[in-house]
Amino acid sequence: MSLIEWEAERLSNPVDMIEFVAATNDWTFERSGEDEIAMTVGGRWADYHVSFSWMSHHEALHLACAFDLRVPEHKANEIVRLLSKVNGQVLMGHFDFWPQENVIVYRHSLLLAGGAEPTNQQVEGTLSNGLDACENYFQAFQFVVWSGMTADDAMKAVLFETVGEA
């Protein structure tokens, strides 16, 4: 028997922990099935549509975070260039462009192999890292889509740090 074929018996569905964390934080959520939960989290730049899905075959808890920003077809190539630059900066997870829907999605998976159960700190950390990535780069995506900036210029604009207060 290989290690990959071994399956541990899971005590609970990891999505139950997500529901517990969401309820504890008074977040509005919808349990759309046994293995999926969706919520909307308000951020500084946008409302983020977050879903967690339990992928039992991979023993992974998948986070997807999207925001309302449609990418016109003529901006798709520049968005792909920007994604390459952004993903080089993101420590965990990554951004994808889904051309079928013309949307940008942040994705990350928490591996829970061998029957591991997620802790509320892991769930909150996974969500927090995803939301931070969206908040950090949302404006760069906006700059390319709405202002016509190049990927290079958009990255320079969002990585610009101010010192002091105005």
C-alpha positions as CSV (number, residue, x, y, z in Angstrom):
1,M,0.0,0.0,0.0
2,S,1.4,3.4,-1.0
3,L,1.2,6.4,1.3
4,I,-1.1,8.1,-1.2
5,E,-3.6,5.3,-1.0
6,W,-4.0,5.5,2.8
7,E,-7.0,7.4,4.0
8,A,-7.5,8.4,7.5
9,E,-11.0,8.6,8.9
10,R,-11.9,12.2,9.3
11,L,-13.7,13.3,12.5
12,S,-15.5,16.2,10.9
13,N,-16.0,18.0,7.7
14,P,-13.4,20.9,7.5
15,V,-16.1,23.2,6.2
16,D,-17.7,22.9,9.7
17,M,-14.7,24.8,11.1
18,I,-15.1,27.5,8.5
19,E,-18.8,27.9,9.5
20,F,-17.7,28.1,13.2
21,V,-15.2,30.8,12.4
22,A,-17.7,32.7,10.3
23,A,-20.4,32.6,13.0
24,T,-17.9,33.6,15.7
25,N,-16.9,36.7,13.7
26,D,-20.5,37.5,12.8
27,W,-19.8,37.1,9.1
28,T,-22.8,36.5,6.8
29,F,-22.3,33.2,5.1
30,E,-24.3,30.6,3.2
31,R,-23.6,26.9,3.4
32,S,-24.3,25.9,-0.2
33,G,-23.7,22.2,0.4
34,E,-21.9,19.9,2.7
35,D,-18.5,20.7,1.3
36,E,-18.9,24.4,0.4
37,I,-19.5,27.7,2.2
38,A,-19.6,31.1,0.7
39,M,-19.4,34.6,2.3
40,T,-18.9,38.2,1.4
41,V,-16.3,40.1,3.2
42,G,-16.0,43.9,3.0
43,G,-12.6,45.3,2.3
44,R,-11.1,48.7,1.8
45,W,-11.2,48.6,-2.0
46,A,-14.0,46.2,-2.7
47,D,-16.4,43.5,-1.3
48,Y,-14.7,40.1,-1.7
49,H,-16.7,37.0,-2.6
50,V,-15.1,34.2,-0.7
51,S,-15.8,30.5,-0.9
52,F,-14.2,27.6,0.9
53,S,-14.6,24.1,-0.7
54,W,-13.6,20.8,0.8
55,M,-11.9,18.7,-1.9
56,S,-11.9,15.3,-0.2
57,H,-10.1,13.5,-3.0
58,H,-7.1,15.8,-2.5
59,E,-7.7,16.3,1.3
60,A,-7.5,20.0,0.7
61,L,-9.5,23.0,1.8
62,H,-9.7,25.3,-1.2
63,L,-10.2,29.1,-0.8
64,A,-11.4,31.1,-3.8
65,C,-11.7,34.9,-3.5
66,A,-13.1,37.0,-6.2
67,F,-14.1,40.7,-6.6
68,D,-16.3,42.6,-9.0
69,L,-14.0,43.7,-11.7
70,R,-14.7,42.4,-15.2
71,V,-11.7,42.4,-17.6
72,P,-12.6,43.5,-21.1
73,E,-11.2,41.1,-23.8
74,H,-8.8,43.8,-25.1
75,K,-7.2,44.1,-21.6
76,A,-6.8,40.3,-21.1
77,N,-3.1,40.1,-22.2
78,E,-2.0,43.0,-20.0
79,I,-3.9,41.4,-17.1
80,V,-2.0,38.2,-17.7
81,R,1.3,40.1,-17.6
82,L,0.2,41.7,-14.4
83,L,-0.8,38.4,-12.8
84,S,2.7,37.1,-13.5
85,K,4.2,40.1,-11.7
86,V,1.7,39.9,-8.8
87,N,2.1,36.2,-8.3
88,G,5.9,36.7,-8.0
89,Q,5.2,38.9,-5.0
90,V,2.5,36.8,-3.2
91,L,3.9,34.4,-0.6
92,M,0.9,32.0,-0.4
93,G,-1.7,31.3,-3.0
94,H,-1.9,32.9,-6.4
95,F,-4.2,34.9,-8.7
96,D,-5.8,33.4,-11.8
97,F,-7.6,35.0,-14.7
98,W,-10.7,33.1,-15.8
99,P,-11.3,34.2,-19.4
100,Q,-14.7,32.4,-19.6
101,E,-16.1,34.8,-16.9
102,N,-13.5,37.6,-17.5
103,V,-12.7,37.7,-13.7
104,I,-9.7,37.6,-11.5
105,V,-9.7,35.1,-8.7
106,Y,-7.3,34.5,-5.8
107,R,-6.8,30.8,-4.9
108,H,-5.1,29.0,-2.1
109,S,-5.4,25.5,-0.7
110,L,-4.8,24.3,2.9
111,L,-3.6,20.7,2.7
112,L,-5.1,18.5,5.4
113,A,-3.7,15.1,4.5
114,G,-3.9,12.1,6.8
115,G,-7.0,13.2,8.5
116,A,-5.6,16.5,9.9
117,E,-8.3,18.9,11.2
118,P,-8.0,22.6,10.5
119,T,-7.7,24.9,13.5
120,N,-9.6,28.2,13.7
121,Q,-6.2,30.0,13.5
122,Q,-5.4,28.2,10.2
123,V,-8.8,29.1,8.8
124,E,-8.5,32.7,9.8
125,G,-4.9,32.9,8.6
126,T,-5.8,31.4,5.2
127,L,-8.7,33.8,4.8
128,S,-6.6,36.8,6.1
129,N,-3.7,36.1,3.7
130,G,-6.2,35.8,0.8
131,L,-7.9,39.1,1.7
132,D,-4.6,40.8,2.2
133,A,-3.4,39.8,-1.2
134,C,-6.7,41.0,-2.8
135,E,-6.4,44.3,-0.9
136,N,-2.8,44.8,-1.8
137,Y,-3.2,44.2,-5.6
138,F,-6.9,45.2,-6.3
139,Q,-5.8,48.7,-7.4
140,A,-3.2,47.3,-9.8
141,F,-5.9,45.3,-11.5
142,Q,-8.1,48.4,-11.6
143,F,-5.3,50.5,-13.0
144,V,-4.9,48.1,-15.9
145,V,-8.6,47.7,-16.6
146,W,-9.9,51.2,-16.1
147,S,-6.9,53.5,-16.5
148,G,-5.1,51.7,-19.3
149,M,-1.8,51.4,-17.3
150,T,0.7,48.8,-18.3
151,A,1.4,45.9,-15.9
152,D,4.7,47.5,-15.0
153,D,3.2,50.9,-14.2
154,A,0.4,49.4,-12.2
155,M,2.8,47.4,-10.1
156,K,4.9,50.5,-9.4
157,A,1.8,52.4,-8.4
158,V,0.6,49.8,-5.8
159,L,4.1,49.1,-4.4
160,F,4.7,52.8,-3.8
161,E,5.0,53.5,-0.1
162,T,4.2,56.8,1.5
163,V,6.0,58.1,4.5
164,G,4.4,60.2,7.1
165,E,0.9,61.7,7.0
166,A,-0.6,64.5,4.9
